[in-house]
Amino acid sequence: MRFFKRYFVTGLLIWLPLVITVWVLLMLANTLDSLVPSFLSPEVLFGVAIPGFELVLVLLIILITGLLCANFIGRAILSRWESLLGRIPLVRSIYNSVKQVSDTVFAPNGQAFRQAVLVQYPRQGAWTIGFLTGTPCEEVSKWLVDDFISVYVPTTPNPTSGFFLMMPRGDVQVLEMSVDAALKYVVSMGVVAPPVLPQPGTPLPPDTPDVSLSSH
């Protein structure tokens, strides 16, 4: 029984990450396929089924959209389109909220999720990993006495849900581990430890983002 358990667990640890990875990729591909209208399906266009055609088509549309909107004319058209959406009451609220979050997270020069931090949560003496997301807005800052920063604390093992906290700058400890390593550490519930950190005084790679919590 011990022999069976040992090798079964070993095989499970090998196959489980691969199966989950394939499952996530297939789910993503099916979601993208469902976005393509029926009149653009390969059966309608070519009369035969072509596996992955919808996925490639969606990726091409996204790429072409990015190329077109990178110039002046494309940005002007996009601005008119966003202005039109901004006049629709329900659509305006959803679209603007999603756009603000996506622009903040995916912008190349953005600072969202650029730094892993250590905070005491949900009580004093209990520590968890969070991610620096910026500083409180002006309206909120005027009600805060000290210098506060915004921190996102993800849940485990699903980091897409979590808690948004505004904490005193002095209560937040900056970590040298990368955001990817910190996410793995959170998702694995502490099982997958980050790599050994460089010793104090060791220069960081040139491409390491400079996000400091020191007061300006």
MIDOSE-1310 file (N, C-alpha, C; in nm, 2 decimals, decimal comma, always signed):
residues 216
mrff	+0,08/-0,12/+0,00/+0,00/+0,00/+0,00/+0,09/+0,13/+0,00; +0,20/+0,12/+0,08/+0,29/+0,24/+0,08/+0,35/+0,25/-0,06; +0,39/+0,14/-0,12/+0,45/+0,15/-0,26/+0,35/+0,22/-0,35; +0,22/+0,17/-0,35/+0,12/+0,23/-0,44/+0,10/+0,38/-0,41
kryf	+0,09/+0,42/-0,29/+0,07/+0,56/-0,25/+0,18/+0,64/-0,30; +0,31/+0,60/-0,28/+0,42/+0,68/-0,31/+0,43/+0,71/-0,46; +0,41/+0,60/-0,54/+0,43/+0,63/-0,69/+0,30/+0,69/-0,75; +0,18/+0,66/-0,69/+0,06/+0,73/-0,74/+0,07/+0,88/-0,71
vtgl	+0,11/+0,92/-0,60/+0,13/+1,06/-0,57/+0,23/+1,13/-0,66; +0,34/+1,05/-0,69/+0,44/+1,11/-0,78/+0,39/+1,13/-0,92; +0,31/+1,03/-0,97/+0,25/+1,04/-1,10/+0,15/+1,15/-1,10; +0,07/+1,17/-0,99/-0,03/+1,27/-0,98/+0,03/+1,41/-0,99
liwl	+0,14/+1,43/-0,92/+0,21/+1,56/-0,92/+0,27/+1,59/-1,06; +0,30/+1,49/-1,14/+0,35/+1,52/-1,27/+0,23/+1,55/-1,37; +0,12/+1,48/-1,36/+0,01/+1,50/-1,45/-0,08/+1,61/-1,42; -0,10/+1,64/-1,29/-0,20/+1,74/-1,25/-0,17/+1,88/-1,30
plvi	-0,05/+1,93/-1,29/-0,02/+2,07/-1,35/-0,05/+2,07/-1,50; -0,01/+1,96/-1,57/-0,03/+1,95/-1,72/-0,17/+1,95/-1,75; -0,25/+1,87/-1,68/-0,39/+1,86/-1,71/-0,46/+1,99/-1,69; -0,43/+2,06/-1,57/-0,50/+2,18/-1,54/-0,46/+2,29/-1,64
tvwv	-0,33/+2,29/-1,69/-0,29/+2,39/-1,79/-0,36/+2,37/-1,92; -0,37/+2,25/-1,96/-0,45/+2,22/-2,09/-0,59/+2,26/-2,07; -0,65/+2,23/-1,95/-0,79/+2,26/-1,93/-0,82/+2,41/-1,94; -0,73/+2,49/-1,88/-0,74/+2,63/-1,88/-0,73/+2,69/-2,02
llml	-0,63/+2,64/-2,09/-0,61/+2,68/-2,23/-0,73/+2,65/-2,32; -0,79/+2,53/-2,30/-0,90/+2,49/-2,38/-1,02/+2,57/-2,34; -1,04/+2,60/-2,22/-1,15/+2,69/-2,17/-1,14/+2,83/-2,23; -1,01/+2,88/-2,23/-0,99/+3,01/-2,29/-1,02/+3,01/-2,44
antl	-0,97/+2,90/-2,51/-0,99/+2,89/-2,65/-1,14/+2,88/-2,69; -1,22/+2,80/-2,61/-1,36/+2,79/-2,63/-1,43/+2,92/-2,61; -1,39/+3,00/-2,51/-1,45/+3,13/-2,48/-1,42/+3,22/-2,60; -1,30/+3,22/-2,65/-1,27/+3,31/-2,77/-1,35/+3,26/-2,89
dslv	-1,36/+3,13/-2,91/-1,44/+3,08/-3,02/-1,58/+3,12/-3,02; -1,64/+3,13/-2,90/-1,78/+3,17/-2,89/-1,80/+3,32/-2,92; -1,70/+3,40/-2,93/-1,71/+3,54/-2,96/-1,73/+3,56/-3,11; -1,69/+3,46/-3,19/-1,70/+3,47/-3,34/-1,84/+3,45/-3,38
psfl	-1,91/+3,54/-3,46/-2,05/+3,51/-3,51/-2,05/+3,40/-3,60; -2,17/+3,34/-3,62/-2,18/+3,22/-3,70/-2,15/+3,24/-3,85; -2,17/+3,36/-3,90/-2,15/+3,39/-4,04/-2,00/+3,40/-4,07; -1,91/+3,40/-3,97/-1,77/+3,40/-3,99/-1,70/+3,26/-3,96
spev	-1,79/+3,17/-3,93/-1,74/+3,03/-3,91/-1,68/+2,97/-4,03; -1,58/+2,88/-4,02/-1,52/+2,82/-4,14/-1,62/+2,74/-4,22; -1,72/+2,68/-4,16/-1,82/+2,61/-4,23/-1,90/+2,70/-4,33; -1,93/+2,82/-4,29/-2,00/+2,92/-4,38/-1,90/+2,98/-4,48
lfgv	-1,78/+3,01/-4,44/-1,69/+3,07/-4,53/-1,63/+2,97/-4,63; -1,59/+2,86/-4,59/-1,52/+2,76/-4,67/-1,59/+2,63/-4,69; -1,70/+2,61/-4,62/-1,77/+2,48/-4,64/-1,72/+2,37/-4,56; -1,61/+2,38/-4,49/-1,55/+2,28/-4,41/-1,51/+2,33/-4,27
aipg	-1,50/+2,24/-4,18/-1,47/+2,27/-4,04/-1,32/+2,28/-4,03; -1,26/+2,39/-3,97/-1,12/+2,41/-3,95/-1,10/+2,43/-3,80; -1,04/+2,33/-3,74/-1,02/+2,35/-3,59/-0,93/+2,46/-3,56; -0,97/+2,55/-3,46/-0,89/+2,66/-3,42/-0,90/+2,78/-3,51
felv	-0,99/+2,78/-3,61/-1,00/+2,89/-3,70/-1,06/+3,01/-3,63; -1,16/+2,99/-3,54/-1,22/+3,10/-3,47/-1,11/+3,17/-3,37; -1,03/+3,08/-3,31/-0,93/+3,14/-3,22/-0,83/+3,22/-3,29; -0,78/+3,18/-3,41/-0,69/+3,25/-3,49/-0,75/+3,38/-3,54
lvll	-0,88/+3,37/-3,57/-0,95/+3,49/-3,62/-0,96/+3,60/-3,51; -1,00/+3,56/-3,39/-1,01/+3,65/-3,28/-0,87/+3,72/-3,25; -0,76/+3,64/-3,25/-0,63/+3,69/-3,22/-0,59/+3,79/-3,33; -0,62/+3,76/-3,46/-0,59/+3,85/-3,57/-0,67/+3,98/-3,55
iili	-0,80/+3,97/-3,52/-0,88/+4,09/-3,50/-0,82/+4,18/-3,39; -0,78/+4,12/-3,28/-0,72/+4,20/-3,17/-0,59/+4,26/-3,21; -0,51/+4,19/-3,29/-0,38/+4,25/-3,33/-0,41/+4,36/-3,43; -0,50/+4,34/-3,53/-0,53/+4,45/-3,62/-0,59/+4,57/-3,56
tgll	-0,67/+4,55/-3,46/-0,73/+4,66/-3,38/-0,62/+4,74/-3,31; -0,53/+4,67/-3,25/-0,42/+4,74/-3,19/-0,33/+4,82/-3,28; -0,31/+4,77/-3,40/-0,23/+4,84/-3,51/-0,31/+4,96/-3,56; -0,44/+4,95/-3,58/-0,52/+5,06/-3,63/-0,53/+5,17/-3,53
canf	-0,54/+5,14/-3,40/-0,56/+5,24/-3,30/-0,43/+5,30/-3,25; -0,32/+5,25/-3,30/-0,19/+5,31/-3,26/-0,16/+5,44/-3,33; -0,24/+5,48/-3,44/-0,21/+5,60/-3,51/-0,32/+5,71/-3,47; -0,30/+5,83/-3,53/-0,39/+5,94/-3,49/-0,53/+5,91/-3,53
igra	-0,55/+5,86/-3,65/-0,69/+5,84/-3,70/-0,76/+5,73/-3,62; -0,69/+5,63/-3,59/-0,74/+5,52/-3,51/-0,78/+5,57/-3,37; -0,70/+5,65/-3,31/-0,73/+5,70/-3,17/-0,85/+5,79/-3,18; -0,86/+5,87/-3,29/-0,98/+5,96/-3,30/-1,11/+5,88/-3,31
ilsr	-1,10/+5,77/-3,39/-1,22/+5,69/-3,40/-1,26/+5,62/-3,27; -1,15/+5,57/-3,20/-1,17/+5,51/-3,07/-1,23/+5,61/-2,97; -1,19/+5,73/-2,98/-1,24/+5,83/-2,88/-1,39/+5,86/-2,91; -1,43/+5,86/-3,04/-1,57/+5,88/-3,07/-1,65/+5,76/-3,03
wesl	-1,60/+5,64/-3,04/-1,67/+5,52/-3,00/-1,69/+5,52/-2,85; -1,59/+5,56/-2,77/-1,60/+5,56/-2,63/-1,69/+5,67/-2,58; -1,69/+5,78/-2,66/-1,79/+5,89/-2,62/-1,93/+5,84/-2,65; -1,95/+5,76/-2,75/-2,09/+5,71/-2,78/-2,13/+5,61/-2,67
lgri	-2,04/+5,53/-2,62/-2,07/+5,43/-2,52/-2,10/+5,50/-2,39; -2,03/+5,62/-2,37/-2,04/+5,69/-2,24/-2,18/+5,76/-2,23; -2,26/+5,76/-2,34/-2,39/+5,82/-2,33/-2,50/+5,72/-2,30; -2,46/+5,60/-2,29/-2,56/+5,49/-2,26/-2,55/+5,46/-2,11
plvr	-2,66/+5,49/-2,03/-2,65/+5,48/-1,89/-2,58/+5,35/-1,83; -2,64/+5,24/-1,85/-2,59/+5,11/-1,80/-2,46/+5,07/-1,86; -2,45/+5,08/-1,99/-2,33/+5,05/-2,06/-2,21/+5,14/-2,01; -2,24/+5,26/-1,99/-2,14/+5,36/-1,94/-2,07/+5,31/-1,81
siyn	-2,15/+5,27/-1,72/-2,10/+5,24/-1,59/-2,01/+5,11/-1,60; -2,05/+5,01/-1,67/-1,98/+4,89/-1,68/-1,85/+4,91/-1,77; -1,87/+4,98/-1,88/-1,75/+4,99/-1,97/-1,64/+5,08/-1,91; -1,68/+5,19/-1,84/-1,58/+5,28/-1,78/-1,51/+5,21/-1,67
svkq	-1,58/+5,13/-1,59/-1,51/+5,06/-1,48/-1,41/+4,96/-1,53; -1,46/+4,88/-1,63/-1,37/+4,77/-1,68/-1,25/+4,84/-1,75; -1,27/+4,95/-1,82/-1,16/+5,01/-1,90/-1,06/+5,07/-1,80; -1,10/+5,13/-1,69/-1,01/+5,19/-1,60/-0,92/+5,08/-1,54
vsdt	-0,98/+4,97/-1,50/-0,90/+4,86/-1,44/-0,81/+4,80/-1,54; -0,85/+4,78/-1,66/-0,77/+4,72/-1,77/-0,65/+4,81/-1,80; -0,68/+4,94/-1,82/-0,58/+5,04/-1,85/-0,47/+5,04/-1,74; -0,52/+5,03/-1,61/-0,42/+5,04/-1,50/-0,34/+4,91/-1,49
vfap	-0,40/+4,80/-1,51/-0,33/+4,67/-1,50/-0,24/+4,64/-1,61; -0,29/+4,66/-1,74/-0,21/+4,62/-1,85/-0,13/+4,73/-1,92; -0,14/+4,85/-1,87/-0,06/+4,96/-1,93/+0,09/+4,93/-1,91; +0,17/+4,95/-2,02/+0,31/+4,92/-2,01/+0,38/+5,00/-1,91
ngqa	+0,34/+5,13/-1,89/+0,40/+5,22/-1,79/+0,33/+5,23/-1,66; +0,23/+5,14/-1,64/+0,15/+5,14/-1,52/+0,23/+5,08/-1,40; +0,18/+5,11/-1,28/+0,25/+5,06/-1,16/+0,17/+4,96/-1,09; +0,06/+4,91/-1,14/-0,03/+4,82/-1,08/+0,04/+4,68/-1,07
frqa	+0,04/+4,62/-0,95/+0,09/+4,49/-0,93/+0,24/+4,48/-0,97; +0,31/+4,59/-0,95/+0,45/+4,59/-0,98/+0,54/+4,55/-0,87; +0,48/+4,55/-0,74/+0,56/+4,52/-0,63/+0,48/+4,43/-0,53; +0,55/+4,33/-0,48/+0,49/+4,25/-0,38/+0,53/+4,30/-0,24
vlvq	+0,43/+4,30/-0,15/+0,45/+4,36/-0,02/+0,40/+4,26/+0,09; +0,45/+4,29/+0,21/+0,40/+4,21/+0,33/+0,33/+4,30/+0,42; +0,20/+4,26/+0,46/+0,12/+4,34/+0,54/+0,06/+4,25/+0,65; +0,02/+4,31/+0,76/-0,05/+4,24/+0,87/-0,20/+4,25/+0,84
yprq	-0,26/+4,13/+0,81/-0,40/+4,12/+0,78/-0,44/+3,97/+0,80; -0,56/+3,94/+0,86/-0,67/+4,03/+0,89/-0,66/+4,09/+1,03; -0,55/+4,06/+1,10/-0,54/+4,12/+1,24/-0,39/+4,14/+1,26; -0,37/+4,22/+1,37/-0,23/+4,25/+1,41/-0,16/+4,12/+1,45
gawt	-0,04/+4,09/+1,39/+0,04/+3,97/+1,42/+0,02/+3,86/+1,32; -0,08/+3,87/+1,23/-0,10/+3,78/+1,12/-0,06/+3,84/+0,99; +0,04/+3,78/+0,92/+0,10/+3,84/+0,80/+0,05/+3,77/+0,68; +0,04/+3,85/+0,57/+0,01/+3,80/+0,44/+0,07/+3,88/+0,33
igfl	+0,07/+3,82/+0,21/+0,13/+3,89/+0,10/+0,03/+3,97/+0,02; +0,06/+4,09/-0,02/-0,03/+4,18/-0,09/+0,05/+4,24/-0,21; -0,01/+4,32/-0,29/+0,05/+4,39/-0,40/+0,02/+4,54/-0,40; +0,12/+4,61/-0,42/+0,10/+4,76/-0,42/+0,03/+4,80/-0,55
tgtp	-0,08/+4,88/-0,53/-0,16/+4,92/-0,65/-0,16/+5,07/-0,66; -0,10/+5,15/-0,58/-0,09/+5,29/-0,59/-0,12/+5,36/-0,46; -0,18/+5,48/-0,47/-0,21/+5,56/-0,35/-0,36/+5,60/-0,35; -0,42/+5,62/-0,24/-0,56/+5,66/-0,24/-0,59/+5,79/-0,32
ceev	-0,71/+5,80/-0,37/-0,75/+5,92/-0,45/-0,75/+6,04/-0,36; -0,76/+6,16/-0,42/-0,75/+6,28/-0,35/-0,86/+6,30/-0,25; -0,98/+6,26/-0,29/-1,10/+6,28/-0,20/-1,08/+6,19/-0,07; -1,03/+6,07/-0,09/-1,01/+5,98/+0,03/-0,89/+6,03/+0,11
skwl	-0,78/+6,07/+0,04/-0,66/+6,11/+0,12/-0,68/+6,22/+0,22; -0,78/+6,31/+0,19/-0,80/+6,42/+0,28/-0,86/+6,38/+0,41; -0,91/+6,26/+0,42/-0,97/+6,21/+0,54/-0,87/+6,12/+0,62; -0,76/+6,09/+0,56/-0,65/+6,01/+0,62/-0,55/+6,10/+0,68
vddf	-0,51/+6,07/+0,80/-0,42/+6,16/+0,87/-0,28/+6,13/+0,82; -0,23/+6,00/+0,82/-0,10/+5,97/+0,78/-0,09/+5,95/+0,63; +0,04/+5,91/+0,59/+0,06/+5,88/+0,45/+0,02/+5,73/+0,42; -0,08/+5,72/+0,34/-0,14/+5,58/+0,31/-0,11/+5,54/+0,17
isvy	-0,10/+5,41/+0,15/-0,09/+5,35/+0,02/-0,20/+5,25/+0,00; -0,22/+5,22/-0,13/-0,33/+5,12/-0,16/-0,26/+4,98/-0,19; -0,32/+4,88/-0,12/-0,27/+4,75/-0,13/-0,38/+4,65/-0,16; -0,36/+4,56/-0,26/-0,45/+4,45/-0,29/-0,40/+4,32/-0,23
vptt	-0,49/+4,26/-0,14/-0,46/+4,14/-0,08/-0,54/+4,03/-0,14; -0,48/+3,93/-0,22/-0,56/+3,83/-0,29/-0,59/+3,72/-0,19; -0,70/+3,65/-0,23/-0,74/+3,53/-0,15/-0,66/+3,40/-0,21; -0,67/+3,30/-0,13/-0,60/+3,17/-0,17/-0,71/+3,06/-0,19
pnpt	-0,70/+2,98/-0,29/-0,60/+2,97/-0,40/-0,64/+3,06/-0,52; -0,75/+3,13/-0,51/-0,80/+3,21/-0,63/-0,76/+3,36/-0,61; -0,65/+3,40/-0,67/-0,60/+3,54/-0,65/-0,69/+3,65/-0,72; -0,79/+3,61/-0,81/-0,87/+3,70/-0,88/-0,97/+3,77/-0,78
sgff	-0,99/+3,71/-0,67/-1,07/+3,78/-0,57/-0,98/+3,81/-0,45; -1,02/+3,92/-0,38/-0,94/+3,96/-0,27/-1,00/+4,08/-0,20; -0,91/+4,16/-0,13/-0,95/+4,27/-0,05/-0,86/+4,39/-0,09; -0,93/+4,51/-0,10/-0,86/+4,63/-0,13/-0,84/+4,71/+0,00
lmmp	-0,72/+4,74/+0,04/-0,69/+4,80/+0,17/-0,61/+4,93/+0,14; -0,64/+5,03/+0,23/-0,56/+5,15/+0,23/-0,48/+5,15/+0,37; -0,35/+5,13/+0,36/-0,28/+5,11/+0,48/-0,17/+5,22/+0,50; -0,13/+5,25/+0,62/-0,02/+5,34/+0,65/+0,11/+5,29/+0,58
rgdv	+0,18/+5,38/+0,52/+0,30/+5,34/+0,45/+0,40/+5,27/+0,54; +0,41/+5,31/+0,66/+0,50/+5,25/+0,76/+0,46/+5,10/+0,79; +0,34/+5,06/+0,77/+0,29/+4,93/+0,81/+0,31/+4,83/+0,69; +0,37/+4,87/+0,58/+0,38/+4,79/+0,46/+0,53/+4,76/+0,44
qvle	+0,57/+4,63/+0,44/+0,70/+4,59/+0,41/+0,72/+4,55/+0,27; +0,82/+4,61/+0,20/+0,84/+4,58/+0,06/+0,92/+4,45/+0,05; +0,88/+4,36/-0,04/+0,95/+4,24/-0,06/+1,03/+4,24/-0,19; +1,15/+4,17/-0,20/+1,23/+4,17/-0,31/+1,19/+4,06/-0,41
msvd	+1,10/+3,97/-0,37/+1,05/+3,87/-0,47/+0,97/+3,93/-0,58; +0,97/+3,87/-0,69/+0,89/+3,92/-0,81/+0,74/+3,90/-0,79; +0,67/+3,97/-0,86/+0,52/+3,96/-0,85/+0,48/+3,81/-0,89; +0,54/+3,76/-1,00/+0,51/+3,62/-1,04/+0,54/+3,52/-0,92
aalk	+0,65/+3,54/-0,86/+0,69/+3,45/-0,75/+0,59/+3,46/-0,63; +0,55/+3,59/-0,61/+0,46/+3,61/-0,50/+0,32/+3,55/-0,53; +0,28/+3,56/-0,65/+0,15/+3,50/-0,69/+0,15/+3,35/-0,68; +0,26/+3,29/-0,72/+0,27/+3,14/-0,71/+0,27/+3,10/-0,56
yvvs	+0,33/+3,18/-0,48/+0,34/+3,15/-0,33/+0,20/+3,16/-0,27; +0,12/+3,26/-0,32/-0,02/+3,27/-0,27/-0,11/+3,16/-0,32; -0,10/+3,14/-0,45/-0,19/+3,03/-0,51/-0,16/+2,90/-0,46; -0,04/+2,87/-0,43/+0,00/+2,74/-0,37/-0,02/+2,73/-0,22
mgvv	-0,08/+2,83/-0,16/-0,10/+2,83/-0,02/+0,03/+2,81/+0,06; +0,14/+2,87/+0,01/+0,26/+2,87/+0,08/+0,35/+2,75/+0,05; +0,30/+2,66/-0,04/+0,37/+2,53/-0,07/+0,49/+2,56/-0,16; +0,47/+2,64/-0,27/+0,57/+2,67/-0,36/+0,64/+2,80/-0,32
appv	+0,75/+2,78/-0,25/+0,83/+2,89/-0,20/+0,90/+2,97/-0,31; +0,92/+3,10/-0,30/+0,99/+3,17/-0,40/+1,14/+3,14/-0,40; +1,21/+3,17/-0,51/+1,35/+3,14/-0,51/+1,43/+3,22/-0,40; +1,55/+3,18/-0,38/+1,64/+3,25/-0,28/+1,66/+3,39/-0,32
lpqp	+1,63/+3,49/-0,23/+1,65/+3,63/-0,27/+1,79/+3,67/-0,26; +1,83/+3,77/-0,34/+1,97/+3,82/-0,34/+2,00/+3,88/-0,20; +2,13/+3,87/-0,17/+2,17/+3,92/-0,04/+2,17/+4,07/-0,04; +2,15/+4,14/+0,08/+2,15/+4,28/+0,08/+2,27/+4,34/+0,02
gtpl	+2,25/+4,44/-0,06/+2,36/+4,51/-0,13/+2,38/+4,45/-0,27; +2,32/+4,34/-0,31/+2,34/+4,28/-0,44/+2,25/+4,36/-0,54; +2,31/+4,41/-0,65/+2,24/+4,50/-0,74/+2,13/+4,41/-0,81; +2,01/+4,47/-0,83/+1,90/+4,40/-0,90/+1,93/+4,42/-1,05
ppdt	+1,86/+4,33/-1,13/+1,88/+4,34/-1,27/+1,83/+4,47/-1,32; +1,88/+4,52/-1,44/+1,85/+4,65/-1,49/+1,70/+4,67/-1,52; +1,63/+4,56/-1,55/+1,49/+4,57/-1,59/+1,40/+4,56/-1,47; +1,45/+4,56/-1,35/+1,36/+4,55/-1,23/+1,29/+4,68/-1,21
pdvs	+1,16/+4,69/-1,21/+1,09/+4,81/-1,19/+1,12/+4,88/-1,06; +1,13/+5,01/-1,06/+1,17/+5,08/-0,94/+1,04/+5,14/-0,88; +0,98/+5,06/-0,78/+0,86/+5,11/-0,71/+0,89/+5,12/-0,57; +0,91/+5,24/-0,52/+0,96/+5,26/-0,38/+0,84/+5,31/-0,30
lssh	+0,84/+5,26/-0,17/+0,73/+5,31/-0,08/+0,78/+5,42/+0,01; +0,90/+5,48/-0,02/+0,95/+5,59/+0,06/+0,86/+5,71/+0,03; +0,85/+5,80/+0,13/+0,77/+5,92/+0,11/+0,84/+6,01/+0,01; +0,76/+6,08/-0,07/+0,81/+6,18/-0,16/+0,81/+6,32/-0,10
